[in-house]
Amino acid sequence: MTAEFPTARPRRLRRTPALRRLVTGTRLHASELILPAFVKEGITEPHPIGSMPGVVQHTRDSLRKAVHEAAEAGVGGVMLFGIPAVKDSYGTAADDPDGITQQALRDVVSEVGDALVVMADTCLDEVTDHGHCGILTPDGEVDNDATLDRYVSTAVAQARAGSQMISPSGMMDGQVGAIRAGLDAAGFSHIPIMAYAAKYASAFYGPFREAVEMPKNFGDRKAYQQDPAGPVGEALREVRLDVAEGADIVMVKPALLYLDILREVRDTVEVPVAAYQISGEYAMVEAAAANGWIDRDRAIMESLIAIRRAGADLILTYWATEVARRI
């Protein structure tokens, strides 16, 4: 039996800021936030990204400053996305020891490698001229198994450059197992893998594609990313497969639009679960706030609390440094 009004008054615990703080059920910690950062080869000044106000394509120097600020704020990690000056169909820059991603990894590790976890996106979409996450067949389809070879080579190159975690995001079948075997064979059995395990073919990636300069006519990724209307069981199968192949952390992407999936994943696996608050989710809040339609700061915090409450142990967000300072 439970008490009813007037005896039961749930508002008692909401009456003052101190009471609300005392009983809050969901808390954000700076160390659980990961900052995605873009770095472009060959530029001398940071380039603003039009669809992502406040986010830039960094130079190597401005990236060092940004990650130093993130570390000072207590952010837990940084995820690098390198944009080469020259792209090709093979994604040559992905595993080039002198490619922009590997250079940036060495820069960032030397700057803040003891203060936060440094990692880079392990994929090909930022470095291919067609904008897909893998090697294409003559018919224009992504060749799963040929792509795995590229991922392994890229992962080893990133580890050699100092990456402290490998983050495959291409949604190729078998990618985690192939990368785990490749890292182990190259002497990097200690490097963990954070797998983009449940990644959806979302309409909200648009600003990111501007940020990494993908061709506008690259098509879509519905043949390898998950269908937004697909069954929950498909996501859970992907997650279980990645864990079985050796994933140390699994990720749901996007975050805010897939809170139900995030909760299901959190309830299914025993490894940490990450969620990526993607570029379109960021851009919506910034655009609405710029028009005076919402309270920007409250909307940012509310969105992150929702992701955390749904089960994310780690959150990738472009607001990581700002929010870490605030909390």
TIFI-106900 format. One record per residue: residue in three letters; x, y, z of N, C-alpha, C, O in turn. Coordinates in steps of 0.02 Angstrom, whole numbers, plus 50000, padded with zeros to 5 digits. Layout:
ALAXYZXYZXYZXYZ;...
END
This chain:
MET500424994150000500005000050000500445006250000500985006350031;THR500225011449965500585017749964500115023349986499515022949977;ALA500425028450015500025034150037499765038049977500055037849923;GLU499215041549986498915045749935498855052849962498915054050022;PHE498725057549916498615064449936498035064849986497535061449975;PRO498085068750039498585073950052499215071650089499675075650099;THR499235065350109499835062950143500435062750096500985064950113;ALA500325059950037500865059349987500935065949949500475068049914;ARG501505069049955501635075449921502345075149890502825077349920;PRO502405072349829503065071749797503425078449789504035078649783;ARG503055083849789503365090449780503805092349839504215096949833;ARG503735088949895504155090649953504895090349935505285094549957;LEU505095085449894505795084449877506015088649817506585088149795;ARG505555092849791505735097249736505755104649758505875109049717;ARG505625105849822505465112649844506045117449840505945123349824;THR506665115149853507245119649852507795116749809507815110749796;PRO508245121049785508815118449746509225113249784509455108349755;ALA509315114249849509715109549889509375102749893509715097549888;LEU508715102649902508355096249904508385092749837508495086649834;ARG508295096449783508315093349716509005090549703509065085149674;ARG509525094049724510205091649714510335085449755510685080849733;LEU510055085249815510165079549860509885073049831510205067749838;VAL509315073349799508965067149778508995066049702508665061549677;THR509385070049667509415069149594509635062049576510075059249608;GLY509315059249526509455052349508509965051449452510225046049442;THR510095056849415510555056449359511055062049362510855067949366;ARG511685060449361512215065549365512685064749306512835059249283;LEU512925070449283513435070649231514115071849263514175075749310;HIS514625068449237515305069449260515745071149200515675068149147;ALA516175075849209516605078049153517005072249125517125071949065;SER517225067749168517645062149147517285057249102517605052949071;GLU516625057749098516235053249055516115056148986515795052948944;LEU516365062148974516255065548910516855064748864517425064848886;ILE516705063948800517225063348748517105068748696516555069548672;LEU517625072448680517585077948633517775075648563518355073848552;PRO517315075748515517515074648445517835080948417517595086448430;ALA518385080148380518745086048354518985084648283519225079148268;PHE518915089548240519125089048170519785092648160519885098148185;VAL520225089548121520865092748106520995091848031520945086248005;LYS521145097347997521225097247924521945098547904522275102947931;GLU522175094647857522855095347831522905101647787522475102947745;GLY523455105347797523625110647750523315117447761523405121947720;ILE522935118347816522655124947829523075128547882523415125347923;THR523065135147880523465139047927523055142447981523335144848030;GLU522395142547973521945145248023521355140448031521165137147983;PRO521055140148090520465135948098519905138248052519795144248043;HIS519545133448023518995134947977518335133548013518205127848031;PRO517905138648023517245137348052516835132748008516885132947947;ILE516435128548040515975124048004515285127348006514985128048060;GLY515035129247948514435133447945513835130347980513455133848013;SER513735123847973513145120548001513245118448073512785115648104;MET513835119748101513975118048170514285124048206514885124148218;PRO513885129048222514155135148253514575133548315514355129748359;GLY515175136448317515625135248373516105129548363516555128648404;VAL516015125548310516465119948295516875121748233516615124948187;VAL517505119748232517945121548177518335115448152518385110348186;GLN518595116148091519135111848068519775114748095519965120348078;HIS520115111048138520705113648171521325113048127521375108748083;THR521795117548139522485116348119522805111948173522515110848226;ARG523395109448159523725105448210523865109648273523805107048329;ASP524035115948265524165120148322523535121748361523535121348423;SER522995123448326522375125048362522085118848395521745119348446;LEU522205112948366521975106748397522335105748464522025103848513;ARG522985106948465523355106248528523045110648582522965108448639;LYS522875116748564522575121348613521885118748636521735118848695;ALA521485116248589520825113948605520845107848652520445107448699;VAL521295103248639521325097248682521625098948750521455095848800;HIS522075103848751522345106048816521785109048858521745107748918;GLU521345112948827520775115848863520295110348886520035110748942;ALA520195105348844519755099848863520035096148923519675094448970;ALA520685094848922520995091348978520955095349042520815092649095;GLU521075101849037521025106149096520325106149126520235106649186;ALA519815105549082519125105449105518915098749135518385098249165;GLY519335093649126519185087149154518845082349107518615077049128;VAL518815084149041518505079648992518875072948992519485072749001;GLY518505067548981518805060948986519185058548925519635054448931;GLY518995061048866519325058648806519225063248747518805067848750;VAL519605062148694519525065948632519545061048573519955056448571;MET519085062048526519035057948466519215062248405518875067148391;LEU519745060348370519995064348314519725061848248519655055848236;PHE519565066648204519355065248136519815069348090519775075448088;GLY520255065848054520725069248010520465070047940520165065447912;ILE520585075947911520355077547843520975078847800521285084147807;PRO521155074147757521765075047717521675080147661521115081547640;ALA522225082747638522205087447581522025083847517521705086847473;VAL522215077547511522075073647452521715067247472521935063647517;LYS521145065847439520775059747451520785055347389520835057947333;ASP520735048747398520685044247341520205038647357519935038347413;SER520075034247309519575029047318519785023847369519365020247396;TYR520435023347381520705018247426520755020747498520835016747544;GLY520715027247508520805030047575521525029447598521655027547655;THR521995031247554522705030347568522915033847632523335031347669;ALA522625039647645522825043547703522665040147769522945041847820;ALA522205035347768521975032247830522535028947869522565029547930;ASP522985025447834523515021847868524205024547851524705021347866;ASP524235030347820524875033547806525195035847871524895039847907;PRO525795033547888526105035747951526175043247956526195046048011;ASP526225046647898526275053947898525615057247879525605063247864;GLY525065053447878524415056347864524195060847921524465060647976;ILE523695065047906523495070147954523245067148020523365069848073;THR522895061548016522645058548078523215056148122523215057348182;GLN523705052848092524265050348131524695056148159524935055848215;GLN524785061348119525145067248144524775070248203525075072048254;ALA524115070948195523715073948249523725069548312523745072148368;LEU523695063048303523735058548361524385059648399524375060248461;ARG524945059948363525585061048398525585067848433525825068348490;ASP525305072948401525275079548432524875079348497525095081948548;VAL524285076348493523825076448550524085072048607524025073948665;VAL524355066348590524625061948642525195065448679525235065048740;SER525615068948643526165072448675525915078348717526225080148767;GLU525345081148698525065086848733524675084848796524775087648849;VAL524235079848789523775078248844523695070648855523225068548889;GLY524135066648827524045059448830524015056448899523745050948907;ASP524265059848949524225057349018523605059949054523445057549109;ALA523265064749024522695067949058522025065349035521545065449073;LEU521975063048973521355060348948521505055048895522075054148874;VAL520985051448874521075045948826521045048748755520565052048736;VAL521565047548717521625050048649521465044448600521745039048605;MET521015045948554520815040848504520645044348439520585050448437;ALA520555040448386520365043148321519845038548290519825032548305;ASP519425041348248518945037448211519315032548165519755034648127;THR519135026248169519455021148127518965019248071518585014448076;CYS518995023248018518535022447962518855025547900519415027947903;LEU518495025447845518765028047782518355033747753518565036747703;ASP517785035447782517355040447750517675047347747517535051047700;GLU518095049047795518415055747794518975056147743519185061647725;VAL519215050347719519825050347679519725047647608520195047547568;THR519115045447591518985043047524518645048447482518265052547508;ASP518785048347417518485053347373517745052047359517385056447335;HIS517515045847373516805044247364516405045147428515785045147425;GLY516725045747485516375047247547516075041247583515735042047633;HIS516185035147557515925029247591516425026747643517005028747645;CYS516175022147684516575019647740517025013747721517325010747765;GLY517065012147657517465006447637517675006647565517565011647530;ILE517975001247543518205000547474517604998547430517204994247449;LEU517545001747373516975000447329517134995147276517704994847251;THR516644991047260516694986447204516584990347139516374996147142;PRO516714987347081516574990747017515844992847010515694997546973;ASP515394989347045514684991147042514494996547092513914998647094;GLY514974998847131514835004247178514595002047246514385006247286;GLU514624995547261514444993247327515064993047372515624992347347;VAL514954993547437515514993047483515704985747492515294981547512;ASP516324984147478516594977347484516784976147557517294978747581;ASN516374972347592516474971347664517164968747681517514971647722;ASP517374963247649517984959847670518614963647650519104963647686;ALA518594966747591519164970947571519234976847617519784979147631;THR518664979347641518674985047687518984983047754519324987047786;LEU518864976847776519154974647839519914975147838520224977147888;ASP520214973347783520934973947777521174981147787521684982347819;ARG520794985847759520974992847767520884995147840521284999047865;TYR520364992747873520254994547942520814991947987521044995448032;VAL521034985847974521574983148015522214987248006522544989048055;SER522374988847944522974992847931522914999747963523395002447990;THR522315002647959522205009247989522265008948065522575013248095;ALA521965003848095521995003148168522705002448192522895005448242;VAL523104998448158523804997548178524195004048169524605005748211;ALA524065007648115524405014048105524225019048160524655022748183;GLN523595019048180523385023548234523715021548300523935025848338;ALA523735015148313524055012848375524795014748376525055016848428;ARG525125013948320525835015848317525935023348326526455025448351;ALA525435027248307525475034548315525305036648386525365042548404;GLY525085031948427524945033448497524225033248518524065034648576;SER523775031448473523065031048492522975026248550523245020748550;GLN522605028448600522515024548660521875020348659521725016648706;MET521495021048606520895016948595520745017048520520855022048487;ILE520495011448494520315010848424519555011048419519205007748458;SER519295014748370518575016048367518295014748297518185019548260;PRO518185008448279517915007048212517185009048206516765007148248;SER517035013048155516355015848149516005013948084515455016448071;GLY516305009548043516035008447976515465003447971515155002947918;MET515304999848025514764994948025514874989347974514404986847944;MET515504987347964515644981447923515584975147966515774975148025;ASP515314969947937515274963547973515984961047989516414960947945;GLY516094959148050516734956348071517284961448085517854959548094;GLN517114967948086517634972948093518004972648160518604973548163;VAL517644971248213517964971148279518444965248284519004965948308;GLY518214959348261518644953548265519274954248223519824952248245;ALA519204957048164519784958048120520274962948151520874961748150;ILE520024968448178520454973448209520784970748272521374972048283;ARG520414966948312520714964048373521294959448355521824959748386;ALA521184955248305521714950748284522314954548257522884952748271;GLY522174959748217522714963748188523114967448241523734967748237;LEU522774970348289523124973948343523544969148384524124970648401;ASP523264963348400523634958548441524264956148404524794955548434;ALA524194954848339524764952348301525314957648295525904955948288;ALA525114964048298525604969548292525884971648359526274976448362;GLY525704968148413525974969848478525564974848518525814977948565;PHE524924975748499524504980648532523904977348567523344979848563;SER524034971748600523494968248633523204972248692522654970848716;HIS523574977348714523354981448771522894987148749522594990448792;ILE522824988348685522414993948661521684991748657521534986948623;PRO521224995248692520514993348690520174995648626520424999948590;ILE519594992648613519184994348555518504996948579518164993648617;MET518335002848555517655005548565517295004948499517425008748452;ALA516825000248494516504998648431515855002648423515435002848467;TYR515795005948365515155008748345514715002648328514715000348271;ALA514345000148376514014993748369513304994348341513104990248300;ALA512934999348362512265000648337512255007648307512115012548342;LYS512405008048243512455014548209511945014648153511915010248110;TYR511525019848154510955020148110511065024748050511445029648054;ALA510735023247995510765027347934510315033447945509745033647920;SER510575038247982510185043848005510205049747957510705050747921;ALA509675053647957509655059947919510025065547955510095071047928;PHE510255064248016510535069448058511295069748056511605073048099;TYR511605066448008512335066748000512565072447955513165073447946;GLY512095076247927512275081147877512835085947896513295086747856;PRO512805089247953513335093847972514025090547977514535093547959;PHE514045084348001514685080748004514975079947934515575080547924;ARG514545078447886514795077447818515075083847788515525083647747;GLU514795089447809515115095847790515785096547824516275098747793;ALA515825094647887516435095547926517015091547897517585093947898;VAL516885085547872517425081347844517445081647768517825077947736;GLU517055086147738517075087647667516945081547623517325080047577;MET516395078147638516185072647596515865075247532515555080647533;PRO515925071647477515585073647416514825073547426514565069147460;LYS514485078347397513755078847408513375073247374512805071947392;ASN513665070047325513315064847287513535057847304513505053347262;PHE513755056847366514035050247383513485044947391513645038947396;GLY512865046847391512325041947398512125041147470512075046047507;ASP512005034947491511815033847561512175027547587512535024247550;ARG512055026147651512405020647684511915015447710512065011847758;LYS511335015147678510815010647703511005003347696510704999047729;ALA511495001747654511684994847644512144992347699512274986347704;TYR512394996847742512824994447796512654997547864512764994247915;GLN512385003547866512135006147929511425003647940511085001547893;GLN511195003648002510545000748019509965005147998510015011247996;ASP509415001947983508795005247965508485008348028508375004848077;PRO508335014848027508015017848086507365014448107507185014548166;ALA507025011248059506395007748075506505000348087506024996548095;GLY507134998248088507284991148098507124988748168507024992748213;PRO507084982248177506904979448242507464980448294508054980648277;VAL507254981148356507734981948410508214975948413508804976748429;GLY507954970148397508364964148399508964964448353509484961448368;GLU508904968148297509474968848252510044972648286510624970648281;ALA509874977948322510384981748358510714977448411511324977648419;LEU510314973748447510594969548500511034964048472511524962048503;ARG510844961448414511264956348382511944959248363512464956248374;GLU511934965348334512564968648316513004969648377513604968548375;VAL512694971848430513064973148492513364966748520513954966548539;ARG512964961448522513224955148549513794952448506514294949848533;LEU513734953048441514274950848397514914954748410515454951748413;ASP514864961248419515464965248432515784963448498516394962948503;VAL515384962248549515664960248613516004953448607516544952448634;ALA515684948848571515974942248561516634942548523517074938448533;GLU516704947548479517314948348439517864952048477518424952448453;GLY517694954748535518214957948575518134965248590518594968448614;ALA517544968148576517434975148592517454976248668517154972448706;ASP517814981348688517864983148759517324988148780517124988348838;ILE517094992048732516554996948741516124996548678516394995548623;VAL515464997248684515034997448626514675004148624514555007248676;MET514525006448564514225013048556513565012748518513475008648473;VAL513115017148537512495018348501512545025248469512735030148502;LYS512375025748404512415032048368511865032248316511785027548277;PRO511475037748314511465043648357511235041948428511035036348444;ALA511275047048471511105046048541510385047948557509975043748574;LEU510215054348550509585056948574508985053948539508455053048569;LEU509065052348475508515049548436508415042048448507925039148425;TYR508885038948483508865031748493508955029848566509315025248583;LEU508615033648610508665032248681508375025448699508615022248746;ASP507875023148662507605016548675508115011048660508175006248698;ILE508475011948606508995007048589509555007348641509815002148661;LEU509735013348662510255014148712510075010448776510505007048805;ARG509465011048798509255007548859509275000048849509484996448894;GLU509044997648792509064990448779509784987848778509924982448805;VAL510234991648748510934989548747511234989448817511574984748836;ARG511094994748855511354995048923511114989148965511494986549006;ASP510504986948953510224981348991510464974548966510354969448998;THR510794974548908510994968248876511724966448888511884960548897;VAL512174971348889512884969848892513184971848960512884975648998;GLU513764969148973514114970549036514704975249027515024977249076;VAL514854976948965515394981648951515124988848953514514989748949;PRO515554993848959515315000848957514965002348891515134999548839;VAL514475006848895514085008748836514185016248824514095020348869;ALA514365017948762514445024948742513875026848696513545022548666;ALA513745033348692513245036048646513525042348615513845046348649;TYR513405043348551513675049048514513115054048500512655052648461;GLN513155059848532512695065348517512935068648453513405072648454;ILE512615067048398512905068448333512805075648311512465079648344;SER513105077148253513135084048228512445087048218512335092948233;GLY511965083148192511295085948182510945087548246510565092348250;GLU511055083548298510765084948363511065091348392510715095448421;TYR511715092148383512055098348404511785104348365511615109448395;ALA511735103648299511535109248257510825111448271510675117448270;MET510375106748286509685108648301509645113248362509295118248362;VAL510005111348414509985115448475510295122248462510015127348482;GLU510865122448429511195128848415510765133348371510715139348383;ALA510435130448321510025134448276509405137148312509225142948304;ALA509085132848350508485135148387508665140448438508295145248448;ALA509235139548471509445144548521509625151148488509465156448514;ALA509945150848429510125156948394509515160948374509545167048368;ASN508955157448363508335160848345507925162848406507375165648400;GLY508185161448466507825163348527507245158848543506815160748583;TRP507215152848514506655148448524506725144048585506225141748613;ILE507345142748608507455138648667508015141748708508405145748683;ASP508045139748771508595141548815509175136848800509145130948816;ARG509705139548769510255135348745510565131148801510625125048794;ASP510765134248855511125130748907510705125148939510935119648951;ARG510075126848952509635121748981509515116048932509485110248952;ALA509445117548867509325112348818509915107648812509835101648805;ILE510515110448814511125106348811511135101448870511235095448861;MET511045104148929511075099848988510515094748989510625088949009;GLU509925096748969509355092048969509475086348920509325080648935;SER509755087948862509885082748813510405077748838510325071748829;LEU510925080248871511445075848897511185071648955511355065748962;ILE510775074648998510475070849053510045065249026510045059649053;ALA509665066548972509245061348943509655055548918509475049748928;ILE510225057048886510665051748860510965047748918510995041648916;ARG511165051348969511455047949028510935043649063511075037949082;ARG510325046349070509795042749104509595036449066509405031349096;ALA509635036649000509455030848960509965025248965509825019648944;GLY510555026748992511035021349004511735022448979512155017948987;ALA511885028148950512565029248925513055030248982512935034249027;ASP513605026448980514145027449028514625032949003514935036449043;LEU514665033648937515095038548904514685042148851514265039148819;ILE514815048648843514455052548793514945056448750515345060448777;LEU514925055348685515295059548639514855065548622514295064748597;THR515115071548634514725077648622515185083348604515725084048634;TYR514975087348557515365093248536515365098648590515755103348586;TRP514935097948640514925102548696515345100048755515295102848809;ALA515755095048746516095091848801516485096748845516405096748906;THR516895100948815517315105448855516885110548891516975111948950;GLU516395113348855515945118348885515575115448944515535118548997;VAL515295109548935514905106448988515345104349046515145104949104;ALA515935101849031516385099849085516555105749129516595105049190;ARG516655111549100516785117549140516185119349182516255121749239;ARG515595118149156514975120349191514815115849250514545118149300;ILE514995109349244514805104749297515375103449345515295099649393;
END
